[in-house]
């Protein structure tokens, strides 16, 4: 198709959709696919056909029937696989293949609800048949994620019918580069990938460069542990990313773009590539796109999985075929980037936000968020909470609102809401820091988080309860960053290695009074002296945990004790006398004969012999063996 007519495509899709009786949407994000969503999808098609219902899987003509489609991540990952029935927005949770026939019988043939499969309010026990009734969704402001759980990511017509590519058409057909940059600057949009640099300013710098060749790069190299925001957008709404890149290309005068996705995201890679092919077929990107108004080609490239390639200069080196290692700045990519040409690099969420900004206007976008942090932010919510998943809230939302109202509160290590208190949240991944109880009412925005030594980062939120060892958490993130250090600069390569060794000393009982001061001093050196953002931010989890949980470090060092019992080398196994009935089962299971006693009397553990294997805890049926 050489010329694209968005209005005709939109109207044609809506006309075909009006013929549909019902729509069944199966969440086909990575999490639900891993739990069997594709089997559920196939079973719906089989069972509907068996029931004599006309099954539609591609909406390419006007016909009555039931549309069965896949979507990207619907967000409520804790409850997947998810199935949503339209109209009514009835959501079924934890669906299995064996549930399909009952859903068809009740919801498709009789317009009823399968009560046992709907979500129930944790506090009241009341059923929530509609998505809009579920507390997890009610407190959110899903803007960038709005279409991810409703739209078929493979259907470009549906994206257009939902308003897609109209902002790009406006930018290409009727706006100058200066006008686009001005709108983006006025909106206050800041980069969602970590640093929060103003997007419009970055574009303006590249726009002013005089070069025949310029590039737009979408940074989809999302490597933070526990983060899956960008992946979900690429899986659920890939065309929004392409549209954002196209608008950026028009703004700065770029003629080529790259979507850089880590190879561990095969579903995101496949859907991005398919979306690019469709956009080319429709004449939206490529040579002579939008009725010969712009030439813009997009290439989807897979990264090799190096965390450092999330840093923009390392990412550029990787695209160029070099080893992914950062370079000193300046020069900045906006003046000297890919192949030595002016280059704009934005992350997935930033680019997916651009069509919203341009489509609705800067003024409307500014109505959400805070004065210096406009709009919404997606977060991957994981850890010790009732409801994990992908969420989107306005900047300025407090941690308490997220943990209590959206996540449903803190749980223990077994997932039970038994009164275990909130201890901390790690925000921003290995580059971020800890927030504690005193920060529960802190508004989450760039400035507020920076003021307490944390950062928005890409948007990972890992919630921890009181049973979590904060020294162990700091060690986990330090081990990750040390493994991912590219090794180019000595301060990062050797500094992170030595910091990890000091944390090992603390968690394994070898630390002395010099260890903590040395760890703190070394963290400061790595923070100041490293070349790139990965090295400079690597000490953040250590520094923030030292600031807020120093007593826990001291307990490890001075008393050789982990307060939570999480550090195995410091664990002390003991038998609780009032619980022990003297059955001797623990003693029989002990591989080193460290447990002695007389039948009918409380047994004892010899700490010198104990190898801390945990066999006694597993053997005891009375929970009489504990770690302290």
N, C-alpha and C positions, 0 to 999 in steps of 0.2 A: 504494500500500500504506500504510494508515494506521498499522498496527502492525507492528513488526519483531520477528521471533522468530529470534534469531541461531542458536540451537541447531538449529532446523529447517533453516535455510539451510545451515549447516555440514554437517549429516548428509546432506542431500540432495545437496550437491556431492560429498562423499566417496563416496557410493553410486554416483553417475554416473561418478566418476573411476575407481572400482574396475573398471569395465567396459573401460577403455582398455588396449589391448595395449602401445602405445608412445606416447611423446610427443616431438615434435620442437620445440625452442624456438629460434627465430631471434632473435638480438639485434637489437632495433629502437630502440636509442638513437640519438641524432643522428649520432654518428660512423659507426656501421655502416649507418644509412640512407643517409648520404652516399656510402658505398662500395658501395651496391647491394643492401642487405639485403631491401628489399621485392620486388625481382626474384627473389631467392632464395626468399622466402616463396611467391610466386606459382608458381614453378617446382616447389617441393615439392608443392603442391596438384595441379598438372597431372600431374606424373610419378607420384604415388601413385595418382591416379585411373586413369591409363593402365595401371598395373601391376595394376589390379583390387583395390586396397586401399580399404576404406571410409575416407574422409577426413572428419575431424571438425574444424571450425574454431570452433564454439560448443558448449560442453558443456552443452546444455540438456535432454538426455534420456539415458536409459540405453541405450547401444548399444556394441557392440564396434567397434574400429577404431583408427586412428592419429590422435592429436590433434596438430594443427599450430597452434602459437600463437606470438605475438610477445611479447617481454619488453622491459623497459627495458635500460639499459646494464649489461652483464655485467662491466664493469671493465677487461678486458684489451684496451684500445683499440688498442694497438700491433699486435695480431694479428687485428683484425676484418676482415671480418664473421665473427662467431662463430655456430656452431650446436651446440647441446647435445642429446644423445639421452638420454631417460629411459626405463627404468631404466639404471643404470650410470654416469650423469653423464659420458658420453663427450663431450669437447669437440673440435670441429673448428675449425681456425683458418684465416684468410685464404681463406674459402670463396668460390667463384665459382658462377655459375649452371651452368656446365658440369660442376661437381662433383656436382650434386644426384643425378643418376641413379646414380652410383657409390655415393654414401652410402646411397641407398635399397636398392640391390642388396646391399650389404655389411652394413649395420647394421640395416636394417629387415627384410629378407627372410632374412638368414643369421646375424644376431646377431654379425657380425664387426666388424672395425675397419679403416678406410681409413688405413693407416699413414702415407701421405704427407701427410695433412692434420692429424695430431695434433701437438701441441707437443713439441719435443725439448729436453731439458735442455741448457742452454748449456755447462755444465761437463763433463757425462758423455756427452752425445749420446744418452742413453736416451730412448725415447718416453714421453710422459705421457698415456695415453689418457683418464684421468679428471681432472676438474677438481681433485679432491683431491690429485693427484700433481704438479700444476704448482707450482713454487716461488713464483711470483707470488702464488698464493692461500694456500699453506701457512703463510706467515708472517703472514697477516692475521687479524683478528678481526672478520669481517663481521657486524655486528649491525643497524645501521640499514639497511645495504645488502643484508642477507641475502636479501630477497625480490625485490630490484630486477631481478636477472638470471634469476629462475626463474618469477616470476608474470606472468600476463597483466594488464597495468595497467588494461585495460578491463573486467575481470571482477570485479565486486564480490563475487560468490559465492566466488570463489577467495580473495579477501582475507579474507573472514569465515571460510572453512574453515581458513585459516592462523592463526586467532586474532584476526583483525581486528575492531575495534569492541567487543570484549568488555570491554576496559579502559574505554572510554567508557561502556558500559552500567553498569559497576560504579560509575563516578564519578557518573553521572546518577541512578542508582536508589538507591544505598546510602551515598553519602559526602557530607558537608557541604563547603562551600567551605573551611572552616578545615582539615579533614582532608586535602583534596587538596593545599592549599598546604604543609601540614606534610610530607607525603610527598615532594613535589618538593624542598622545602628540605633535608630529611634526606638525600636522594639525593646532594646536592652538585652537581647538574646546573647547569652554567654555559652562558651563551649561546654558541652556536657561530658567531655571525656576526662576531666580531672582538674585542669588548671583554671578553667572558668574565664579564659581570655575572651574579650568582646568579639563576637563573630563578624559583625559589620566592619569593625576596624581591621581585622585580618584580611577581609575581602578587599577593602579599600586600598590597602598597601600593595596587594598583588595587582589590582586594577590599574594603579598608577605606573606600573612597570611597563616599559616599552619593549615588547618582545613578540615575535611572530608566533611563538609556541608557548602556551601556558597549560598547566595541568590542575585538575581537581582530584584529590585522593580522599576516598572514604576509608577511614581507619576502623576496620572491623576486627582488629586483632585484640579481642577482649580476653585478657589472660588472668585477671584477678581471681583467686580462689573464691568460689561462692557467687560469682557475678555471671548473669546471663541475660542482661537487658538488651544489649545490641544484637545478640544472637536471636532473641525472640522477635525483635522488630524485623530483622532480615528474613526470618522464617514466616512471619505473619503478615507483613506488609512491605515486601521488597520494592514495590513501585514507588512508595513514598520516599525511599532513599534515592532512587533514580531521579525522581522529580526534584528533590533537593539539590542533587548534583547538577542537574540541567540548569536550574536557576542560578547556582553558583557560577557555572560556566558562562552564562550570559552576563553575569555581573562583572566578572574579571576578564572576560575575553578568552577563555580556555577553549581548546579544540579537542582535548582528550582527557579521559578520566580513568581511574583505577579504583576498584573496590577490593581492598586487601582484607581477606578473611582467613582466619587461622584454620588449618587443615582439620583440626578436631571438631569443626562444625560442618560436617558433610551435608546435613539437611539445609543449613543456611546457604552453603555454597551452591547446592543444586537449585534452590529456589531463586537465588539471585541471578544465576546464569539463565534460568528459564525466563525470568522477568526481563532481563536485558534483551534476549532474543525476541520476545513479544514486542517490546518497545521499539526495537529496530524494524520489525515487521510492520508496525503501525505508523512508521515514519515519524516517531517521536524523538528518537535519537539516531545518530548515524550521519551520513553525508546528506546534506539538503533536508535536514529535519524541519518539521513545522513549516512546510511549504517553502523550502529553500531559504529559511531565515537564519539557520544556524547549522554548523557542522560540529557534531560532538559525539565521539565514539567512546564507549565504556568497555573496559576489560575487567573481568573478575579474576583475581589472582589469589592463589592459596599460599598462605605463609606456612613456615615450617614449625611453628609452635613455640618460638622463642619469645618470652615475655618482654624482653627488651625491645622487640620490634613494635611494641605499642608506642614507643618514643619516636617522634616524627622523623628525625634524621636517620635513625636506625631503620625505620620502615622504608624510607627512600632508598637507602643502600640496598635493602633486600629486593625491592622492585627492580633496581638496576642490575641485579644479579650478583651483588657483592655480599659478603658476610654482614649480617645485621648488627652493626655497631654504631653507636651515636657519634656525631661530630660536634665540635665546639660551635657555639653560636655567640655572636653573629659570624657569617651571614645567616639570616633566617630564611626558611623555605619560601616565604612570600617574595623574596628577591632572588634567591639562588637555591632552587630546590631540585626537583627531579630532572635528571640530565642537565643540570645547571640552569634550568629555566624557572621562572616564577611559578610557584606552586601553592595552592591552598589545600590544607589538610584539616578535615573536620571528622569527628566521629559519627557513628551511625545515627545516634539519637539527635544530634545537632542537625544533621541534614534532613532527617525525617520531620523535624520541627519547622523547617524553612517554608514548606508549602502552606502550613497553618498560618505563619506570620504574614506571608504575602497574600494569602487568600482572604484572611479576615481583617488584615490591617494591623499596623503597629499599635494603635490605640487599644484595640480589643485585647491583644496579647499582653499589654502592660497591665491590664486589670487583674491579672492573676499573679500571685507571688508577692515578693517584697520590693522595696524601692530599688535595691541594687541587685536583686536576684529575681528576675522576671520569669513568669511562666511556671511550668510544672517540671518535676523530675521523676524519672523512673528509678525504682530501687529493687534489687533482688533481695528479698527478705528471707533469711534462713536462720537456723540455730534453734535455741530453746524457746520456741513459741508454738502456740496451738496451730496457727495457720501460716504456713510458709508459702511463698509464691512471688509473683511479679506484680508490683504495685506502682501506681503513679499518683503523686500528691503535689499540691502547690508548694513552691518554696515558701518557707515560713511555718510549715506544719511542724509540730513538736514531736520529739521522740516518744513522749507518752501517748500521743494520739495514735501513732503508728503501732506501738507495741500493745496497747490496751484495746483501742477501738477497732483497728484493722487486723492485727495479728491475734487478737483474742486472749492476750496475756501470756505470762511466762509459765513454762512447764519444767518438770524435773528431767533427769537424764533418760528416763524411760518414757517420756512423753506424757506424763500424767500431771494435771493441774492440781498439785497437792500443796500449794502454798510456798513453794520455793521462790525466794525473792529474786528480782532482777539484780544483776551484778554489774554488767557492762555490755556495751555494744561496740564492735569493731566496725568503723565506718570508713569506706574508701579503700578497703582491701589492704594489701601489704604496704601501700604507700600512705595509708591513713593512720588513724589513732583511735584510742579508746574514749568512749563517753561513759559516764557513770550515773549513779542515782541523782547526783546534784545537777546533771544536765538533762534530766527528763523533760523539763519545760523549756529547754533551749530551742529557739526556732532553727530549723535546718535550712541554712542558706550559706553562701560562700563566706561572708564576713563573720557571721556568728561562729561557724565551725573553725575558721582560721584563728579566731581570738582565743580558743581553748586548745590549740595545737592539733586540731584534726582537719579534715578536708572532705568535701563532697566526693571527690574522686569520680570514678565511673558510676558508682551507685550501689556498691555492695553493703548490705547491713547484716552482720552476724551477731545475733542476740545471745547472751550468755547468762546462765543462772549462777547462784552462789556456789554450786558444786564445781565450777570451772576454775582451774589454776591459771592465773594471769601470767605467771612466769612461763608456763608451758605454752600459752597462746603466743606470747612474744617470741618464744623459741620457734614455734611453728612458722610464723611469718618470716623470721630471720633465716630459717633454713630454706624457705622458698626463694627469697630474694638472693641469698648466697648462691643457690643453685642456678638462678637465672642471670646472675651477673655475667656480662659478656666478657669481662676480663681486660677490657681496654685500658682502664685507668687503675693504678695500683691502690689508690685509696679505697675504691669500692671493692675490687677483687680481694685484697688482703684484709681490709677493714671488716667487711661483712663476715669473712671466714673467722677472724679472731673474735668478733662479737658472738658468733655462734658457739665458738669454743668456750667462751666465758659463761654463756647461758647453759651449756652442757655441764660445766663445773657446778653451777648453782643447782641445777635439777638433779645432779647425780651425787651431791654431797661432797664435792672436792673444793668448794669455794671457801675463801677466808675473808678477813675484814678488808682486804684490798680489792676484792673482786667487783663489788658494786660501784665504787668510785671509778675504777678503771673502765668498766663497761660504760658508764655515763660519759666519761671523757672521750672514749673512743667513738661513741655514737655521735658526739658533737663534731669530731674531726671528719667522719664519713659524711655527715650532713652538709658540712661546709665545703669539703674538698673534692667531692665526686664530680665527674664531668657532666652527667645527664640527670634527668629527673628521677630515674629509678634509684640511682645511688644516693642522691640527695634526700630522697624520701624514705629510703630503706630503714633508717633508724627510728622512724616515727612510732611504730608499735612499741618499741622498747622504751623510748623516751616518755611516751604518754602513760604506759603502764608503770614506769618508775615514779612518775609524778603522782599518780592516783592510788597506786597499790604498793608503795615502797615497803610497808610493813610486811607484805607477803614475801617480798624478796628477802627481807631481813630474817624472817622466820625460817626460810630455806637455808640461809647462810649460817646464822648463829645457832639455831636449834636443830639443824639438819632435819627439818620436818616440813612436809607440804601440808598446809592447813586443809586442803580439800582431799588429800589422799590420792591425788592424780599422778604424782611423780613416783613411779614404781621403785626407783632406787632409794627413795626416802620413806617409803611406806613402812608402817609397823603393823604387822598382823597380830591381832589379839583376840582372845575369846572372852565374850561377855558372860560372866559367871552366872548371872541371874537367868540367862536364856539357855545356857548349856545344860543338857540332861544327862551328859556322860555316856552317850551312845557309842563313842569311839569311832564313828564313821570317818571323821576328819583325819584321825590318826592313821587309819588304814589307807587313806588316799594319799597321805604325805609321802613324797618320793625320797625324802632325806631323814625320816624319823625325827622331825623337829617337834612333834606333838606327843605329849605324854599325859597320862592320867589313869585313874581307876574308874571302872565301870560304875555308873550311877553318880559320879562326882564330876565337878567341872574340870575340864582338861586345860592344859597350859601349852603355850608355844614358846620354844627356846629361840629367842631373837638371833642368837649367834649362828644357829644352824639353819634358820629359815632362809630359803632362796626366793621367797616372794613369788611363787609360781601361780598362786591363786587356787590351787586344787582344793584346799580346805574350804574356801568360800563356796565354790561350786558344789561341794559334797554336802555341806550342812543344810538340812531341811528346816532348821529353826532360825536361820539368820543370826546365829550366835557368834559367827566369826566376822570380824570387821577390820577395816584398815583405819589407822589413826596417824 
